[in-house]
Amino acid sequence: MAGGPCERRASCHRRGLRHPGTRHRDTGEGPADLRVDFSGLDSIDSVGLSTLLMIRRLTDLAGVRLHLDERPLALERLLDITGTLHHLTAPRAEGSGGQRPGTG
C-alpha cells in the first residue's frame, strides 16, 4: 500500500524528521521492546521481508529491542535462505552506536 504508515515513517526517518506516531527512548517515552507475533502468519514474500528489515532499522535507531515471536516454518525458512535470521533476531549491541553484528 503506497503511502502507508510504514512508508511515511521511513520517509520521515530518511529526512531526519520524527513521524508523529514514533516515540524515542532518549525522551523517556515509548517501549523498550517491540514484540511481533507471527502465530497467524501463513506465508511471507519479499515485501514482508523488506518490511521486517525496515522495522529492524527503525527499532535499532529508536533503541528498541525487536522480538519475532511464534515464527512459523515459512518465516524461519525465508529468514534462513536469505541469511537474515541472525540480523533480525540478534540482540542490539549496547554502546555500539546502533551498529549491529556484521555491519562493520
C-alpha positions as CSV (number, residue, x, y, z in Angstrom):
1,M,0.0,0.0,0.0
2,A,1.7,3.2,-1.2
3,G,1.8,6.0,1.3
4,G,1.1,3.7,4.3
5,P,2.3,4.4,7.8
6,C,5.5,2.4,7.4
7,E,6.4,4.1,4.2
8,R,5.7,7.6,5.7
9,R,7.7,6.7,8.8
10,A,10.7,5.5,6.7
11,S,10.5,8.7,4.6
12,C,10.4,10.9,7.7
13,H,13.4,9.0,9.1
14,R,15.4,9.5,5.8
15,R,14.8,13.2,6.1
16,G,15.8,13.3,9.8
17,L,12.3,14.0,10.9
18,R,10.3,12.2,13.5
19,H,7.0,10.6,12.5
20,P,4.2,11.8,14.8
21,G,3.4,8.2,15.8
22,T,7.1,7.5,16.8
23,R,8.4,7.8,20.3
24,H,12.1,7.7,21.0
25,R,13.8,6.2,24.1
26,D,16.0,9.2,24.7
27,T,12.9,11.2,25.7
28,G,11.9,8.5,28.2
29,E,8.8,7.7,26.2
30,G,7.9,4.6,24.3
31,P,8.6,0.9,24.8
32,A,12.0,-0.8,25.4
33,D,10.8,-3.8,23.4
34,L,8.7,-4.4,20.4
35,R,7.2,-7.9,20.1
36,V,5.8,-9.1,16.8
37,D,3.6,-12.2,17.0
38,F,3.6,-14.3,13.8
39,S,1.4,-17.1,15.1
40,G,-1.3,-16.3,12.4
41,L,1.1,-15.9,9.5
42,D,0.6,-18.4,6.7
43,S,3.0,-17.1,4.1
44,I,5.5,-14.3,3.6
45,D,7.2,-12.8,0.5
46,S,9.9,-10.4,-0.3
47,V,7.7,-7.4,0.6
48,G,7.2,-8.9,4.1
49,L,10.9,-9.5,4.4
50,S,11.7,-5.9,3.3
51,T,9.2,-4.6,5.9
52,L,10.8,-6.6,8.7
53,L,14.2,-5.3,7.7
54,M,12.8,-1.7,7.8
55,I,11.3,-2.4,11.2
56,R,14.6,-3.6,12.5
57,R,16.4,-0.5,11.2
58,L,13.8,1.7,12.9
59,T,13.8,-0.2,16.2
60,D,17.6,0.0,16.3
61,L,17.5,3.7,15.7
62,A,14.9,4.2,18.5
63,G,16.9,1.9,20.9
64,V,14.1,-0.6,21.0
65,R,14.7,-4.4,21.1
66,L,12.8,-6.3,18.4
67,H,11.4,-9.8,19.1
68,L,9.9,-12.0,16.4
69,D,7.6,-14.3,18.4
70,E,5.9,-17.5,17.2
71,R,7.7,-17.7,13.9
72,P,6.1,-20.3,11.6
73,L,8.2,-22.6,9.5
74,A,7.6,-20.5,6.3
75,L,9.1,-17.4,8.0
76,E,12.0,-19.4,9.5
77,R,12.8,-20.8,6.1
78,L,12.7,-17.4,4.4
79,L,15.0,-15.9,7.0
80,D,17.4,-18.8,6.8
81,I,17.5,-18.9,3.0
82,T,18.1,-15.1,2.8
83,G,20.6,-15.0,5.6
84,T,18.6,-12.5,7.6
85,L,17.7,-14.7,10.6
86,H,20.7,-13.6,12.7
87,H,20.3,-9.9,11.6
88,L,16.7,-9.8,12.6
89,T,16.9,-11.8,15.8
90,A,20.3,-10.8,17.3
91,P,20.1,-8.5,20.2
92,R,21.1,-4.9,19.6
93,A,24.7,-4.3,20.8
94,E,24.7,-1.9,23.7
95,G,27.1,1.0,23.4
96,S,27.8,0.4,19.8
97,G,26.2,3.5,18.4
98,G,23.5,1.4,16.8
99,Q,25.9,-0.9,14.9
100,R,24.7,-4.5,14.6
101,P,26.8,-7.6,14.2
102,G,28.2,-7.8,10.7
103,T,27.7,-4.1,9.9
104,G,31.4,-3.2,10.2
